[in-house]
Each structure stands twice: as structure tokens, then as C-alpha cells.
Amino acid sequence: MSRNFVGGLFVILLAGFATPSLANDLVGSGAIGARGGSLLFTKDAWTKQDAKPRLSGDLVFSYAWTDHATLDVTAGYGWNRLETGNPEFYVATSTPITLGARYFLRDGKVWRPYVGAGGGVYVWSILTQDLGAAKDPVTFERLRRARPGVHGMIGMERRMSKHIAMTGDANYHYIFAKDTERFPSGYNGNKAYAQVRLGVSFFFSLSERINTGLPE
């Protein structure tokens, strides 16, 4: 089954190369996309010290607002292994739900660089080896919270066809998670992580009328 899936995806992308599309063909369209990559926590002294990069994944709904501006709603998940030697502090995770915008350069070109920014809610957690939420040993508060955060990105998009685009980008996420009162023993600072992703988006029209056969 996996071979059939990969083969089908390859055929779709090959067809996309044969029929490139200009950006203005997509204005007013929506897109469903998937992004896969890796992230590494770079802030909060304890997390940064022990984190080792692992996989991340995102689902993205996009709307091509203009030739240059696209709006994105993203829901994702990523994790890092914590090499602490302590099974009570084993994994760090981030689950973002964000709203963002990307600004594209090189209007009318197949390859288009972009910059983007946004913000939203980030659910961060520190998990035990059993993948339950770890607890601060002093307050017994679970090391899992939903907190606001922001992100910025740079990337490149390749229009494969009117309905397909490939992306590659680098992101930096910052989570306002500092809480020394509930977590006096550690993992209590603001969180941040760097992320790299590759992805694909499938576009569809949001404005075409359905032909009912009835007179207007």
C-alpha cells in the first residue's frame, strides 16, 4: 500500500512539473497542505541543554489573498528527546495552533521566495518515559501548559501546477511560557525552537459557482 501511495504522489508531482502555473492563477483559492521536518528547542536553559532534534509535522489551511499575500492556519506537533538520564524528564513537545501570513516576492515566477510571521497558542509539555506529563517535584504541578507564542519564517515555494505547490522553509517559534512560581525546580523559562520543513499544498477554488442547470 505504501508503494502505491508513493507512486501516486510521484505521478501527481511529475504532472505538476509539466504544467506550471503563475501565482495570480491562485488568487482567491484555498489550499490544504502538509509539512514535515525537524525542530530543536533553543531556549529555557534546562530544555536547551538536553534537547536532541526529532520530527515535526503540520497541517496547513491556506488562502491566497492576493498575488503576494497568503494567510495560513496551522496545527502541528513536534518533539525533542531530552537526554537527562532521568526517566521522569524524557521528552519535550510543542503543539502549536497558529494564524500567520506569508509575503511572496518575484511576482509571476515559478520559484518564489517568501517571508512570514504569525502567532497563536502553543501547548508545550515535558513528558516522562511513559509519555505522561512530568511533574515539578516541589509543587507537583504538571509540566504542560497552553501559552501564547509568535513565529517568523523564510522559505521558498515552487508552483508545480494550478493545483499543486511545493514548499521549503525555516521557522523560529517563541513561546511566552515563563512560570517560576508553578515550576520552581526547572523547565520554567520561556521556550523557543528552530524548525525546518518541506511540504506540499493542494489548491482548490473557493469562488467557482456550482452549475445547477437552472437559469440565473
N, C-alpha and C positions, 0 to 999 in steps of 0.2 A: 504493500500500500504506500509506503514512504517513497519508493521508487516512482510510482505513478504520480504522486504529488509533486515531487521534484521535477519530473519530466514535464508535467503540465505547466508548472511555473516557468520552466526554461522556455517552452514554446511561446507562452504569453509574452515574456520579455524579449524574445527574439523577434516576434511580430512587432513589438513596440519600437525596436530599433529601425525597422523598415518604414515606419510611418510617424516620423517626429511631428511634434505639434508646437505651435507658438504659444506663449503664455496667455495672450489675450483670448485664445480659444476657450480658456477655462474660467474666465470671469463670471461669477455667479454660480459656479459649480461647487458642490461639496465633495469630500473625499474621506474614505476610510483607509487608515494606514496602520502599519505595524513597524515598530523599530526594535532592533535588538543590538546589544552591545555589552559594555562593561563599565563599572563605576568603582571609584576609590574614595573613601572618606578621607578628608584632608584637614578637618578641624574638630575641636573637642580633644584635648590632649590625650585622654585615655583611648578614645576611638582611633585617632590618627596613629598612635604609637603601635597598635596591634593589628590594624586592618590590613587584609590582603584582598586584592581585587577579585571579584566574581561577576556573574552575569546580571544583566538587567534587561527588562522588556517593557515596552509601552504600546498602548493602543491610542491612536490619534484620530480625532474627527477634525477635519479642516474645512474652511470656507474661503474660496478665492474672492476676496472683497473687491480688489482692483488688480490691474496688471502687476502692481508692485507689492501689494499688501495681502497677506493671508492670515486668517485667525485660526488658532488651534485650541482644542480642548483635549487634554492629555490625561490618561490614567495609567500609572505604571507601577513597577515593583523592581527593586534591586537589593542586593545583599553583599556583605563582605564577611569573610571568615575572620574571627578575632583569635589570634594566636597568643592567648594569655596563659595557656596551661591550666586554666580553671574551667571546668565544665559548666559552672554557673554563669559564665560570661563568654559565650561561644560564637554568636553571630550578631552583626549589626544590620538592620534593614531600613529601607525607606520606601514608603508608598505614597507618591505624590498624585494629587488631583489638581491640575493647574489650567489656567487660561493664559494664553500668550499670543503674540503676534510676530510674524516674520516679514522683513522688508527685503525684497528681491532687487538685485542690480541687473544690468545688461538686458534691458527690455528686448523681447523678440528673439533671444538666443536660446539654443537648446540647453547649453550649460549655463546655470545661473547661480552665482553666489548669493548668500543671504545672511542677514544678522537678525537676531530675535531676542525678545525678553518677555517676561511674564511673571506671574505669581499665583499663589493658591495655598492649599492646605497640604501639609506633609505629615504623614503618620510615621514616626520613627520608633524603633524599638531595639532593645538588646535582649537576645534570646539565650536560653540555656541550651545545653547539648540535647535535651529532649524537645527543643523548639517551643517551649513555653516562655512567657515573658519573665525575664530575670527580675529580682527584687533588690532594692537597696538594703544592705544588711543592717542599717541603723533604723530607718523609718519604715521598712517593709513595703514601700511604695513600688508598684510595678514600673519597670523601666520601659514604658510605652506611652507616648503622648501624641496628640494631634496638635500641630503648631503651624503658624503661618510661615511662608518662605517665598523667596524670589529666585529667578534664574535668568541667565543670559546664554546666548549661543551664537556660534558662527557655523556656517555649513555651505553645502553645495547641492543643488538639485539638477537632475538630468531628466528633461521631458522625453519620455520614450514614445508616447503617443498621446492622443487626446484624453485617454482614459488611464494612463499609467505614468508614474514618475518615480524615480529612484532618488534617495537622499543619503547624504553622509554628513554628520555634524559632530561638533564638540560642545559640551554644555558645562556650566558651572552652577550648582544649586547651593543656596544658603538658607538654613533653617533657623529661625529665632527660637531656640529650644533651651536657652539658659534657665536653670532652675536649681539653685544651690540649696534651697530650703527643703524640697522634697527628696533631693538626691545628694546629700552631703558627702557620701562616700566616693563619688566619682560619676563619670558619664553625665555630667551636669552642665556642660557648656553648650554654646551654640554649635550646631552641626553644619557641615558643608561637605560636598563631594564633587569631584570632577567625573564626567561621563563622556564616552564616545559611543556613537550609534551608527548603524546602517539600517536603511528601511525602504519600504515600498508603499506607495499610495495609489489607490484606485478611485478615479474620479467618476462622478455621476451628476447629471443635470438636476438642479433644484427649481428650474423655471419652465421646462417644457410642459405644454398642455397635453392632457390625455385626450385622444381623439375618440369622442363618444359616438360619432356619426350623426349627431343632432345639429341642426342649423344654429348658428350663433344669433 
